[in-house]
Amino acid sequence: MAEAVKRRYTRLAWVALACLVVPMFASYFFDDMFSTISYLFEDPSMTALGWDAAGYGLYTSGYSVLCVFGGLVVCGILLDKWGVRITGSIFVGMMAAGALLVLHAITAGYAPANSLRLAYVGCMFFGLGSEIAGTAVTRSIAKWFREGPMALAMGLQLAIARLGTAVALVLSPRLVVENAGHVYSLSETARPAVFGVGLMAAGLILWAIFVALDARHDKAHGAVAAASGEDAFRLSDVWKVLKSRNFWMLGLLCVLFYSSIVAFKKFAGAILIPRFGIPAATAGWMVSMLPFSTVIFAPLFGLLVDKRGKGTRWMILGSVLALIAHLLLAFAPEGVPFYGYLSMVFLGFGYSLVPAALWPSVPKIVPDKVLGTTYSLIYWVQNLGLLSFKWLAGIILGASAAGAVSGPVRVELMFVGLCIAAVVIALLFSRISRRNPGLRLDAPAGK
């Protein structure tokens, strides 16, 4: 009887995971919908929207504003106080509402400054909603797979989410076809956003199904909505997390590593096209190797972490691979696409290795009652870096003449510096793991 209940629970866990990945797929698509067509914003006269590269950089940085200025921390606390069903529903809804506001801003025919302002606000709400929704998803996976293949489940979630990025990178240049000398209308520019909002609608439906499943699961297992006594969440627990050296190590590795990749993706077209002399569609396929590789390798590396352990060593290897990739992007010969593809191979492996080991490490360094808060604090540190480095990348590229190689090279030097720092932090964290075997950071799952 117990075995039958366990099998049923396992099946329900995978169904719950299937529902959780769809909102994240939609979020990743919408976030990266302009990445491979970012060349449109190098010259304001190319679109009826009238944004320039600095304006586009400002728009993308809006994703992190509310996250950085307290939103993530406060909402992470709410996640631990109210649970994933209530808090997650609020912020999945905010994510969809922010996307709708961005779509309205770029289709309503406002003056460029006004449309940029409104889209910036929409991106702010979309960003906070996405980050808290992602935290709720990660916390839910940690709950449903606590005694099972957690790294594999997180790897699968990451893979499907990044498939959203891959679809955006490949589909956007086909929705907005490159045409020299053409002025792109508002409706043409907004096509990726229209598709993204449709995905958001599907995500809302699947999230509602997950909420019903999770409530049924808690009822069946006698769970209560709020903990009590010694296990109750207290505001003082936030201070304990902030005093943790392990938290800061993971947070710093997260911000350095992700900034070197996420900020790069935002300007992939503006970097790869002049560096390797390729058209926008080819650049789309080139950079899509990043998310496509994680679709395959993130679950495999997650399974490897579950079975073999050694998570901190995979973090080091992934950071080194990202460093090699950005060195190639900065210093490889111009006009040779092979080096662009090779760099994406290295970056794709790194983009799979580090998260597969990093995110399952978080439940090992903090108790369950502050898991949502801890994930949110790490995302807060991450978004502080993303806001800064995306904005800085736009400034660097905007200060260069259109098509000049100097701007992309200078941006890549910034990413090289981030990767060097990530390697150092990963080495330090591995030393902490060796000196504190009780944390079981490098232990296989269930052992």
MIDREN-239238 format. One record per residue (C-alpha): residue number from 1; residue in one letter; x, y, z. Coordinates in pm, whole numbers, plus 50000, padded with zeros to 5 digits. Layout:
<recs>
{resi:NUM	resn:a	X:X	Y:Y	Z:Z}
...
</recs>
This chain:
<recs>
{resi:1	resn:m	X:50000	Y:50000	Z:50000}
{resi:2	resn:a	X:50277	Y:50241	Z:50095}
{resi:3	resn:e	X:50460	Y:50158	Z:49772}
{resi:4	resn:a	X:50147	Y:50235	Z:49567}
{resi:5	resn:v	X:50107	Y:50570	Z:49742}
{resi:6	resn:k	X:50473	Y:50651	Z:49675}
{resi:7	resn:r	X:50437	Y:50568	Z:49304}
{resi:8	resn:r	X:50127	Y:50786	Z:49280}
{resi:9	resn:y	X:50308	Y:51070	Z:49455}
{resi:10	resn:t	X:50601	Y:51036	Z:49213}
{resi:11	resn:r	X:50369	Y:51054	Z:48912}
{resi:12	resn:l	X:50196	Y:51362	Z:49054}
{resi:13	resn:a	X:50534	Y:51527	Z:49114}
{resi:14	resn:w	X:50618	Y:51500	Z:48744}
{resi:15	resn:v	X:50273	Y:51630	Z:48647}
{resi:16	resn:a	X:50325	Y:51925	Z:48882}
{resi:17	resn:l	X:50664	Y:51990	Z:48722}
{resi:18	resn:a	X:50504	Y:51986	Z:48376}
{resi:19	resn:c	X:50263	Y:52259	Z:48489}
{resi:20	resn:l	X:50539	Y:52467	Z:48648}
{resi:21	resn:v	X:50763	Y:52483	Z:48343}
{resi:22	resn:v	X:50513	Y:52653	Z:48111}
{resi:23	resn:p	X:50498	Y:52993	Z:48288}
{resi:24	resn:m	X:50879	Y:52990	Z:48298}
{resi:25	resn:f	X:50898	Y:52905	Z:47927}
{resi:26	resn:a	X:50676	Y:53207	Z:47857}
{resi:27	resn:s	X:50883	Y:53430	Z:48086}
{resi:28	resn:y	X:51212	Y:53339	Z:47919}
{resi:29	resn:f	X:51066	Y:53389	Z:47572}
{resi:30	resn:f	X:50933	Y:53736	Z:47653}
{resi:31	resn:d	X:51253	Y:53841	Z:47826}
{resi:32	resn:d	X:51468	Y:53751	Z:47523}
{resi:33	resn:m	X:51231	Y:53835	Z:47240}
{resi:34	resn:f	X:51443	Y:54128	Z:47114}
{resi:35	resn:s	X:51789	Y:53977	Z:47172}
{resi:36	resn:t	X:51867	Y:53868	Z:46816}
{resi:37	resn:i	X:51697	Y:54170	Z:46659}
{resi:38	resn:s	X:51866	Y:54421	Z:46892}
{resi:39	resn:y	X:52039	Y:54566	Z:46584}
{resi:40	resn:l	X:51706	Y:54744	Z:46515}
{resi:41	resn:f	X:51787	Y:54983	Z:46798}
{resi:42	resn:e	X:52135	Y:55085	Z:46683}
{resi:43	resn:d	X:51974	Y:55356	Z:46467}
{resi:44	resn:p	X:51647	Y:55518	Z:46587}
{resi:45	resn:s	X:51540	Y:55582	Z:46227}
{resi:46	resn:m	X:51518	Y:55207	Z:46156}
{resi:47	resn:t	X:51189	Y:55166	Z:46345}
{resi:48	resn:a	X:50872	Y:55366	Z:46393}
{resi:49	resn:l	X:50925	Y:55296	Z:46762}
{resi:50	resn:g	X:51233	Y:55523	Z:46751}
{resi:51	resn:w	X:51441	Y:55366	Z:47028}
{resi:52	resn:d	X:51823	Y:55377	Z:47017}
{resi:53	resn:a	X:52072	Y:55129	Z:47171}
{resi:54	resn:a	X:52095	Y:55318	Z:47499}
{resi:55	resn:g	X:51716	Y:55330	Z:47519}
{resi:56	resn:y	X:51691	Y:54957	Z:47454}
{resi:57	resn:g	X:51955	Y:54895	Z:47720}
{resi:58	resn:l	X:51751	Y:55107	Z:47961}
{resi:59	resn:y	X:51437	Y:54910	Z:47875}
{resi:60	resn:t	X:51606	Y:54574	Z:47941}
{resi:61	resn:s	X:51751	Y:54702	Z:48270}
{resi:62	resn:g	X:51396	Y:54776	Z:48383}
{resi:63	resn:y	X:51355	Y:54403	Z:48445}
{resi:64	resn:s	X:51571	Y:54430	Z:48757}
{resi:65	resn:v	X:51464	Y:54765	Z:48905}
{resi:66	resn:l	X:51186	Y:54652	Z:49141}
{resi:67	resn:c	X:51380	Y:54335	Z:49213}
{resi:68	resn:v	X:51683	Y:54531	Z:49327}
{resi:69	resn:f	X:51503	Y:54802	Z:49524}
{resi:70	resn:g	X:51348	Y:54572	Z:49781}
{resi:71	resn:g	X:51086	Y:54387	Z:49578}
{resi:72	resn:l	X:51258	Y:54051	Z:49570}
{resi:73	resn:v	X:51345	Y:54053	Z:49939}
{resi:74	resn:v	X:50998	Y:54155	Z:50057}
{resi:75	resn:c	X:50825	Y:53913	Z:49820}
{resi:76	resn:g	X:51060	Y:53630	Z:49916}
{resi:77	resn:i	X:50954	Y:53682	Z:50277}
{resi:78	resn:l	X:50589	Y:53675	Z:50167}
{resi:79	resn:l	X:50661	Y:53350	Z:49986}
{resi:80	resn:d	X:50771	Y:53188	Z:50312}
{resi:81	resn:k	X:50485	Y:53350	Z:50508}
{resi:82	resn:w	X:50197	Y:53288	Z:50264}
{resi:83	resn:g	X:50323	Y:52989	Z:50067}
{resi:84	resn:v	X:50377	Y:52933	Z:49696}
{resi:85	resn:r	X:50011	Y:52910	Z:49597}
{resi:86	resn:i	X:49904	Y:53256	Z:49711}
{resi:87	resn:t	X:50230	Y:53442	Z:49650}
{resi:88	resn:g	X:50306	Y:53260	Z:49325}
{resi:89	resn:s	X:49960	Y:53334	Z:49186}
{resi:90	resn:i	X:49997	Y:53705	Z:49260}
{resi:91	resn:f	X:50330	Y:53729	Z:49082}
{resi:92	resn:v	X:50254	Y:53503	Z:48787}
{resi:93	resn:g	X:49965	Y:53744	Z:48731}
{resi:94	resn:m	X:50199	Y:54043	Z:48768}
{resi:95	resn:m	X:50436	Y:53889	Z:48513}
{resi:96	resn:a	X:50155	Y:53860	Z:48258}
{resi:97	resn:a	X:50026	Y:54211	Z:48333}
{resi:98	resn:g	X:50373	Y:54361	Z:48287}
{resi:99	resn:a	X:50409	Y:54184	Z:47951}
{resi:100	resn:l	X:50073	Y:54325	Z:47840}
{resi:101	resn:l	X:50185	Y:54677	Z:47937}
{resi:102	resn:v	X:50505	Y:54637	Z:47732}
{resi:103	resn:l	X:50299	Y:54522	Z:47433}
{resi:104	resn:h	X:50071	Y:54823	Z:47469}
{resi:105	resn:a	X:50368	Y:55062	Z:47497}
{resi:106	resn:i	X:50525	Y:54947	Z:47170}
{resi:107	resn:t	X:50203	Y:54934	Z:46968}
{resi:108	resn:a	X:50007	Y:55240	Z:47084}
{resi:109	resn:g	X:50197	Y:55493	Z:46874}
{resi:110	resn:y	X:50336	Y:55706	Z:47156}
{resi:111	resn:a	X:50638	Y:55930	Z:47106}
{resi:112	resn:p	X:50965	Y:55735	Z:47150}
{resi:113	resn:a	X:51039	Y:55880	Z:47494}
{resi:114	resn:n	X:50687	Y:55807	Z:47617}
{resi:115	resn:s	X:50675	Y:55455	Z:47476}
{resi:116	resn:l	X:51014	Y:55383	Z:47631}
{resi:117	resn:r	X:50895	Y:55514	Z:47967}
{resi:118	resn:l	X:50581	Y:55300	Z:47961}
{resi:119	resn:a	X:50765	Y:54990	Z:47837}
{resi:120	resn:y	X:51021	Y:55043	Z:48112}
{resi:121	resn:v	X:50745	Y:55038	Z:48374}
{resi:122	resn:g	X:50596	Y:54727	Z:48214}
{resi:123	resn:c	X:50935	Y:54559	Z:48215}
{resi:124	resn:m	X:50975	Y:54648	Z:48583}
{resi:125	resn:f	X:50652	Y:54468	Z:48674}
{resi:126	resn:f	X:50724	Y:54182	Z:48435}
{resi:127	resn:g	X:51070	Y:54140	Z:48590}
{resi:128	resn:l	X:50954	Y:54131	Z:48953}
{resi:129	resn:g	X:50668	Y:53899	Z:48863}
{resi:130	resn:s	X:50901	Y:53668	Z:48671}
{resi:131	resn:e	X:51161	Y:53651	Z:48946}
{resi:132	resn:i	X:50913	Y:53575	Z:49224}
{resi:133	resn:a	X:50729	Y:53329	Z:48998}
{resi:134	resn:g	X:51066	Y:53163	Z:48934}
{resi:135	resn:t	X:51138	Y:53155	Z:49307}
{resi:136	resn:a	X:50798	Y:52996	Z:49370}
{resi:137	resn:v	X:50867	Y:52738	Z:49100}
{resi:138	resn:t	X:51211	Y:52653	Z:49243}
{resi:139	resn:r	X:51076	Y:52631	Z:49597}
{resi:140	resn:s	X:50792	Y:52408	Z:49475}
{resi:141	resn:i	X:51036	Y:52171	Z:49306}
{resi:142	resn:a	X:51244	Y:52155	Z:49625}
{resi:143	resn:k	X:50923	Y:52062	Z:49811}
{resi:144	resn:w	X:50792	Y:51802	Z:49565}
{resi:145	resn:f	X:51133	Y:51641	Z:49502}
{resi:146	resn:r	X:51288	Y:51676	Z:49850}
{resi:147	resn:e	X:51352	Y:51300	Z:49878}
{resi:148	resn:g	X:51397	Y:51241	Z:49507}
{resi:149	resn:p	X:51597	Y:51354	Z:49205}
{resi:150	resn:m	X:51588	Y:51726	Z:49288}
{resi:151	resn:a	X:51882	Y:51827	Z:49068}
{resi:152	resn:l	X:51731	Y:51639	Z:48773}
{resi:153	resn:a	X:51392	Y:51806	Z:48827}
{resi:154	resn:m	X:51553	Y:52150	Z:48854}
{resi:155	resn:g	X:51761	Y:52074	Z:48547}
{resi:156	resn:l	X:51450	Y:51980	Z:48349}
{resi:157	resn:q	X:51272	Y:52297	Z:48461}
{resi:158	resn:l	X:51574	Y:52502	Z:48359}
{resi:159	resn:a	X:51595	Y:52322	Z:48025}
{resi:160	resn:i	X:51231	Y:52387	Z:47932}
{resi:161	resn:a	X:51252	Y:52748	Z:48050}
{resi:162	resn:r	X:51560	Y:52811	Z:47838}
{resi:163	resn:l	X:51387	Y:52647	Z:47545}
{resi:164	resn:g	X:51171	Y:52959	Z:47564}
{resi:165	resn:t	X:51486	Y:53166	Z:47514}
{resi:166	resn:a	X:51591	Y:52943	Z:47223}
{resi:167	resn:v	X:51254	Y:52983	Z:47056}
{resi:168	resn:a	X:51276	Y:53360	Z:47101}
{resi:169	resn:l	X:51626	Y:53378	Z:46954}
{resi:170	resn:v	X:51531	Y:53174	Z:46647}
{resi:171	resn:l	X:51174	Y:53291	Z:46595}
{resi:172	resn:s	X:51216	Y:53668	Z:46641}
{resi:173	resn:p	X:51435	Y:53720	Z:46327}
{resi:174	resn:r	X:51166	Y:53535	Z:46132}
{resi:175	resn:l	X:50882	Y:53740	Z:46277}
{resi:176	resn:v	X:51077	Y:54061	Z:46209}
{resi:177	resn:v	X:51264	Y:53983	Z:45887}
{resi:178	resn:e	X:51589	Y:54173	Z:45826}
{resi:179	resn:n	X:51546	Y:54419	Z:45538}
{resi:180	resn:a	X:51818	Y:54675	Z:45466}
{resi:181	resn:g	X:51683	Y:55028	Z:45436}
{resi:182	resn:h	X:51338	Y:54928	Z:45560}
{resi:183	resn:v	X:51169	Y:55124	Z:45838}
{resi:184	resn:y	X:50996	Y:54875	Z:46065}
{resi:185	resn:s	X:50641	Y:54961	Z:46164}
{resi:186	resn:l	X:50507	Y:54933	Z:46519}
{resi:187	resn:s	X:50315	Y:54617	Z:46437}
{resi:188	resn:e	X:50622	Y:54455	Z:46279}
{resi:189	resn:t	X:50842	Y:54538	Z:46578}
{resi:190	resn:a	X:50576	Y:54409	Z:46820}
{resi:191	resn:r	X:50526	Y:54065	Z:46661}
{resi:192	resn:p	X:50752	Y:53883	Z:46912}
{resi:193	resn:a	X:50568	Y:54054	Z:47200}
{resi:194	resn:v	X:50229	Y:53942	Z:47065}
{resi:195	resn:f	X:50352	Y:53583	Z:47052}
{resi:196	resn:g	X:50498	Y:53616	Z:47402}
{resi:197	resn:v	X:50172	Y:53740	Z:47553}
{resi:198	resn:g	X:49995	Y:53439	Z:47403}
{resi:199	resn:l	X:50244	Y:53213	Z:47582}
{resi:200	resn:m	X:50173	Y:53402	Z:47905}
{resi:201	resn:a	X:49804	Y:53314	Z:47874}
{resi:202	resn:a	X:49891	Y:52944	Z:47846}
{resi:203	resn:g	X:50122	Y:52978	Z:48145}
{resi:204	resn:l	X:49844	Y:53126	Z:48358}
{resi:205	resn:i	X:49619	Y:52828	Z:48283}
{resi:206	resn:l	X:49888	Y:52572	Z:48371}
{resi:207	resn:w	X:49979	Y:52760	Z:48689}
{resi:208	resn:a	X:49614	Y:52739	Z:48800}
{resi:209	resn:i	X:49624	Y:52361	Z:48746}
{resi:210	resn:f	X:49942	Y:52339	Z:48957}
{resi:211	resn:v	X:49779	Y:52537	Z:49239}
{resi:212	resn:a	X:49494	Y:52285	Z:49248}
{resi:213	resn:l	X:49741	Y:51994	Z:49248}
{resi:214	resn:d	X:49953	Y:52146	Z:49524}
{resi:215	resn:a	X:49650	Y:52212	Z:49746}
{resi:216	resn:r	X:49534	Y:51854	Z:49693}
{resi:217	resn:h	X:49884	Y:51727	Z:49774}
{resi:218	resn:d	X:49901	Y:51921	Z:50101}
{resi:219	resn:k	X:49555	Y:51805	Z:50203}
{resi:220	resn:a	X:49639	Y:51442	Z:50131}
{resi:221	resn:h	X:49963	Y:51459	Z:50328}
{resi:222	resn:g	X:49819	Y:51649	Z:50621}
{resi:223	resn:a	X:50025	Y:51961	Z:50551}
{resi:224	resn:v	X:49926	Y:52296	Z:50697}
{resi:225	resn:a	X:49947	Y:52629	Z:50524}
{resi:226	resn:a	X:50168	Y:52786	Z:50789}
{resi:227	resn:a	X:50429	Y:52642	Z:51016}
{resi:228	resn:s	X:50416	Y:52694	Z:51390}
{resi:229	resn:g	X:50638	Y:52692	Z:51700}
{resi:230	resn:e	X:51008	Y:52648	Z:51637}
{resi:231	resn:d	X:50949	Y:52589	Z:51266}
{resi:232	resn:a	X:50765	Y:52917	Z:51208}
{resi:233	resn:f	X:50929	Y:53175	Z:50984}
{resi:234	resn:r	X:51050	Y:53487	Z:51166}
{resi:235	resn:l	X:51186	Y:53811	Z:51028}
{resi:236	resn:s	X:51502	Y:53752	Z:51232}
{resi:237	resn:d	X:51571	Y:53451	Z:51007}
{resi:238	resn:v	X:51644	Y:53695	Z:50722}
{resi:239	resn:w	X:51935	Y:53837	Z:50921}
{resi:240	resn:k	X:52068	Y:53486	Z:50981}
{resi:241	resn:v	X:52067	Y:53420	Z:50607}
{resi:242	resn:l	X:52246	Y:53749	Z:50538}
{resi:243	resn:k	X:52517	Y:53662	Z:50791}
{resi:244	resn:s	X:52584	Y:53330	Z:50618}
{resi:245	resn:r	X:52914	Y:53311	Z:50429}
{resi:246	resn:n	X:52773	Y:53029	Z:50217}
{resi:247	resn:f	X:52481	Y:53246	Z:50107}
{resi:248	resn:w	X:52716	Y:53521	Z:49990}
{resi:249	resn:m	X:52937	Y:53277	Z:49804}
{resi:250	resn:l	X:52643	Y:53138	Z:49609}
{resi:251	resn:g	X:52500	Y:53487	Z:49557}
{resi:252	resn:l	X:52826	Y:53628	Z:49420}
{resi:253	resn:l	X:52881	Y:53329	Z:49192}
{resi:254	resn:c	X:52526	Y:53368	Z:49067}
{resi:255	resn:v	X:52554	Y:53739	Z:48988}
{resi:256	resn:l	X:52896	Y:53713	Z:48822}
{resi:257	resn:f	X:52819	Y:53405	Z:48614}
{resi:258	resn:y	X:52468	Y:53498	Z:48505}
{resi:259	resn:s	X:52563	Y:53857	Z:48424}
{resi:260	resn:s	X:52829	Y:53730	Z:48182}
{resi:261	resn:i	X:52564	Y:53532	Z:47992}
{resi:262	resn:v	X:52228	Y:53705	Z:48035}
{resi:263	resn:a	X:52366	Y:54052	Z:47960}
{resi:264	resn:f	X:52552	Y:53904	Z:47662}
{resi:265	resn:k	X:52231	Y:53752	Z:47523}
{resi:266	resn:k	X:52052	Y:54086	Z:47542}
{resi:267	resn:f	X:52304	Y:54230	Z:47293}
{resi:268	resn:a	X:52395	Y:53910	Z:47108}
{resi:269	resn:g	X:52300	Y:54044	Z:46768}
{resi:270	resn:a	X:52488	Y:54370	Z:46819}
{resi:271	resn:i	X:52800	Y:54174	Z:46923}
{resi:272	resn:l	X:52802	Y:53871	Z:46693}
{resi:273	resn:i	X:52698	Y:54041	Z:46367}
{resi:274	resn:p	X:52990	Y:54290	Z:46349}
{resi:275	resn:r	X:53243	Y:54053	Z:46509}
{resi:276	resn:f	X:53188	Y:53764	Z:46268}
{resi:277	resn:g	X:53029	Y:53932	Z:45966}
{resi:278	resn:i	X:52705	Y:53732	Z:45972}
{resi:279	resn:p	X:52339	Y:53823	Z:45901}
{resi:280	resn:a	X:52084	Y:53856	Z:46182}
{resi:281	resn:a	X:51923	Y:53517	Z:46114}
{resi:282	resn:t	X:52260	Y:53341	Z:46141}
{resi:283	resn:a	X:52335	Y:53528	Z:46463}
{resi:284	resn:g	X:51999	Y:53405	Z:46593}
{resi:285	resn:w	X:52090	Y:53044	Z:46523}
{resi:286	resn:m	X:52437	Y:53095	Z:46668}
{resi:287	resn:v	X:52326	Y:53233	Z:47002}
{resi:288	resn:s	X:52033	Y:52989	Z:47018}
{resi:289	resn:m	X:52295	Y:52720	Z:47077}
{resi:290	resn:l	X:52304	Y:52843	Z:47438}
{resi:291	resn:p	X:51947	Y:52758	Z:47538}
{resi:292	resn:f	X:51925	Y:52460	Z:47302}
{resi:293	resn:s	X:52232	Y:52308	Z:47465}
{resi:294	resn:t	X:52078	Y:52347	Z:47810}
{resi:295	resn:v	X:51764	Y:52166	Z:47693}
{resi:296	resn:i	X:51986	Y:51860	Z:47644}
{resi:297	resn:f	X:52262	Y:51903	Z:47897}
{resi:298	resn:a	X:52099	Y:52073	Z:48199}
{resi:299	resn:p	X:51891	Y:51761	Z:48286}
{resi:300	resn:l	X:52190	Y:51534	Z:48216}
{resi:301	resn:f	X:52419	Y:51741	Z:48437}
{resi:302	resn:g	X:52144	Y:51754	Z:48700}
{resi:303	resn:l	X:52126	Y:51375	Z:48693}
{resi:304	resn:l	X:52506	Y:51364	Z:48719}
{resi:305	resn:v	X:52497	Y:51588	Z:49028}
{resi:306	resn:d	X:52229	Y:51363	Z:49182}
{resi:307	resn:k	X:52422	Y:51044	Z:49111}
{resi:308	resn:r	X:52785	Y:51150	Z:49152}
{resi:309	resn:g	X:52781	Y:51469	Z:49357}
{resi:310	resn:k	X:53090	Y:51696	Z:49326}
{resi:311	resn:g	X:52864	Y:51996	Z:49269}
{resi:312	resn:t	X:53121	Y:52264	Z:49354}
{resi:313	resn:r	X:53367	Y:52118	Z:49104}
{resi:314	resn:w	X:53108	Y:52143	Z:48829}
{resi:315	resn:m	X:53062	Y:52509	Z:48924}
{resi:316	resn:i	X:53436	Y:52568	Z:48873}
{resi:317	resn:l	X:53438	Y:52389	Z:48538}
{resi:318	resn:g	X:53133	Y:52577	Z:48413}
{resi:319	resn:s	X:53283	Y:52913	Z:48508}
{resi:320	resn:v	X:53610	Y:52827	Z:48331}
{resi:321	resn:l	X:53420	Y:52729	Z:48014}
{resi:322	resn:a	X:53233	Y:53062	Z:48018}
{resi:323	resn:l	X:53565	Y:53244	Z:48052}
{resi:324	resn:i	X:53709	Y:53061	Z:47749}
{resi:325	resn:a	X:53397	Y:53149	Z:47549}
{resi:326	resn:h	X:53421	Y:53521	Z:47618}
{resi:327	resn:l	X:53795	Y:53523	Z:47547}
{resi:328	resn:l	X:53713	Y:53380	Z:47203}
{resi:329	resn:l	X:53439	Y:53636	Z:47147}
{resi:330	resn:a	X:53678	Y:53917	Z:47239}
{resi:331	resn:f	X:54000	Y:53807	Z:47067}
{resi:332	resn:a	X:53916	Y:53557	Z:46790}
{resi:333	resn:p	X:53982	Y:53678	Z:46433}
{resi:334	resn:e	X:53711	Y:53896	Z:46286}
{resi:335	resn:g	X:53480	Y:53768	Z:46015}
{resi:336	resn:v	X:53530	Y:53396	Z:46093}
{resi:337	resn:p	X:53193	Y:53254	Z:46210}
{resi:338	resn:f	X:53356	Y:52928	Z:46328}
{resi:339	resn:y	X:53490	Y:53104	Z:46636}
{resi:340	resn:g	X:53144	Y:53235	Z:46715}
{resi:341	resn:y	X:53000	Y:52884	Z:46704}
{resi:342	resn:l	X:53290	Y:52748	Z:46910}
{resi:343	resn:s	X:53240	Y:53012	Z:47175}
{resi:344	resn:m	X:52870	Y:52922	Z:47195}
{resi:345	resn:v	X:52964	Y:52557	Z:47252}
{resi:346	resn:f	X:53181	Y:52650	Z:47552}
{resi:347	resn:l	X:52927	Y:52898	Z:47682}
{resi:348	resn:g	X:52644	Y:52646	Z:47641}
{resi:349	resn:f	X:52823	Y:52381	Z:47846}
{resi:350	resn:g	X:52902	Y:52636	Z:48116}
{resi:351	resn:y	X:52543	Y:52761	Z:48111}
{resi:352	resn:s	X:52429	Y:52404	Z:48186}
{resi:353	resn:l	X:52693	Y:52302	Z:48441}
{resi:354	resn:v	X:52684	Y:52591	Z:48687}
{resi:355	resn:p	X:52305	Y:52614	Z:48740}
{resi:356	resn:a	X:52270	Y:52233	Z:48759}
{resi:357	resn:a	X:52501	Y:52237	Z:49061}
{resi:358	resn:l	X:52424	Y:52581	Z:49208}
{resi:359	resn:w	X:52045	Y:52578	Z:49259}
{resi:360	resn:p	X:52020	Y:52235	Z:49430}
{resi:361	resn:s	X:52293	Y:52354	Z:49669}
{resi:362	resn:v	X:52068	Y:52620	Z:49822}
{resi:363	resn:p	X:51843	Y:52379	Z:50021}
{resi:364	resn:k	X:52163	Y:52232	Z:50170}
{resi:365	resn:i	X:52278	Y:52558	Z:50330}
{resi:366	resn:v	X:51948	Y:52683	Z:50481}
{resi:367	resn:p	X:51642	Y:52531	Z:50654}
{resi:368	resn:d	X:51319	Y:52486	Z:50459}
{resi:369	resn:k	X:51138	Y:52766	Z:50642}
{resi:370	resn:v	X:51365	Y:53031	Z:50484}
{resi:371	resn:l	X:51413	Y:52864	Z:50147}
{resi:372	resn:g	X:51193	Y:53111	Z:49957}
{resi:373	resn:t	X:51362	Y:53406	Z:50128}
{resi:374	resn:t	X:51708	Y:53268	Z:50049}
{resi:375	resn:y	X:51632	Y:53208	Z:49681}
{resi:376	resn:s	X:51485	Y:53558	Z:49661}
{resi:377	resn:l	X:51792	Y:53713	Z:49824}
{resi:378	resn:i	X:52018	Y:53534	Z:49577}
{resi:379	resn:y	X:51799	Y:53654	Z:49290}
{resi:380	resn:w	X:51819	Y:54004	Z:49442}
{resi:381	resn:v	X:52199	Y:53998	Z:49428}
{resi:382	resn:q	X:52178	Y:53856	Z:49076}
{resi:383	resn:n	X:51941	Y:54128	Z:48956}
{resi:384	resn:l	X:52156	Y:54402	Z:49104}
{resi:385	resn:g	X:52434	Y:54283	Z:48873}
{resi:386	resn:l	X:52204	Y:54229	Z:48574}
{resi:387	resn:l	X:52061	Y:54579	Z:48603}
{resi:388	resn:s	X:52410	Y:54730	Z:48615}
{resi:389	resn:f	X:52577	Y:54524	Z:48345}
{resi:390	resn:k	X:52291	Y:54534	Z:48092}
{resi:391	resn:w	X:52274	Y:54910	Z:48132}
{resi:392	resn:l	X:52653	Y:54938	Z:48103}
{resi:393	resn:a	X:52660	Y:54717	Z:47792}
{resi:394	resn:g	X:52403	Y:54942	Z:47625}
{resi:395	resn:i	X:52612	Y:55250	Z:47712}
{resi:396	resn:i	X:52929	Y:55092	Z:47569}
{resi:397	resn:l	X:52762	Y:54988	Z:47244}
{resi:398	resn:g	X:52569	Y:55312	Z:47212}
{resi:399	resn:a	X:52890	Y:55514	Z:47240}
{resi:400	resn:s	X:53039	Y:55334	Z:46937}
{resi:401	resn:a	X:52963	Y:55400	Z:46573}
{resi:402	resn:a	X:52704	Y:55165	Z:46426}
{resi:403	resn:g	X:52873	Y:54846	Z:46309}
{resi:404	resn:a	X:53207	Y:54930	Z:46468}
{resi:405	resn:v	X:53397	Y:54637	Z:46616}
{resi:406	resn:s	X:53542	Y:54837	Z:46905}
{resi:407	resn:g	X:53213	Y:54848	Z:47096}
{resi:408	resn:p	X:53153	Y:54470	Z:47092}
{resi:409	resn:v	X:53515	Y:54401	Z:47191}
{resi:410	resn:r	X:53493	Y:54643	Z:47485}
{resi:411	resn:v	X:53171	Y:54478	Z:47600}
{resi:412	resn:e	X:53333	Y:54136	Z:47578}
{resi:413	resn:l	X:53626	Y:54253	Z:47791}
{resi:414	resn:m	X:53372	Y:54340	Z:48060}
{resi:415	resn:f	X:53231	Y:53986	Z:48038}
{resi:416	resn:v	X:53582	Y:53836	Z:48058}
{resi:417	resn:g	X:53638	Y:54022	Z:48385}
{resi:418	resn:l	X:53310	Y:53887	Z:48524}
{resi:419	resn:c	X:53406	Y:53529	Z:48435}
{resi:420	resn:i	X:53750	Y:53559	Z:48599}
{resi:421	resn:a	X:53583	Y:53674	Z:48920}
{resi:422	resn:a	X:53330	Y:53385	Z:48893}
{resi:423	resn:v	X:53611	Y:53130	Z:48869}
{resi:424	resn:v	X:53772	Y:53272	Z:49184}
{resi:425	resn:i	X:53443	Y:53257	Z:49380}
{resi:426	resn:a	X:53376	Y:52900	Z:49262}
{resi:427	resn:l	X:53722	Y:52794	Z:49384}
{resi:428	resn:l	X:53661	Y:52954	Z:49723}
{resi:429	resn:f	X:53321	Y:52785	Z:49754}
{resi:430	resn:s	X:53475	Y:52447	Z:49670}
{resi:431	resn:r	X:53726	Y:52499	Z:49952}
{resi:432	resn:i	X:53438	Y:52572	Z:50191}
{resi:433	resn:s	X:53275	Y:52246	Z:50084}
{resi:434	resn:r	X:53590	Y:52047	Z:50155}
{resi:435	resn:r	X:53629	Y:52206	Z:50499}
{resi:436	resn:n	X:53261	Y:52155	Z:50590}
{resi:437	resn:p	X:53165	Y:51802	Z:50479}
{resi:438	resn:g	X:52853	Y:51818	Z:50697}
{resi:439	resn:l	X:52692	Y:52051	Z:50443}
{resi:440	resn:r	X:52703	Y:51764	Z:50190}
{resi:441	resn:l	X:52746	Y:52013	Z:49905}
{resi:442	resn:d	X:52944	Y:51759	Z:49703}
{resi:443	resn:a	X:52752	Y:51451	Z:49817}
{resi:444	resn:p	X:52523	Y:51255	Z:49580}
{resi:445	resn:a	X:52148	Y:51285	Z:49636}
{resi:446	resn:g	X:52010	Y:51064	Z:49913}
{resi:447	resn:k	X:52354	Y:50972	Z:50050}
</recs>
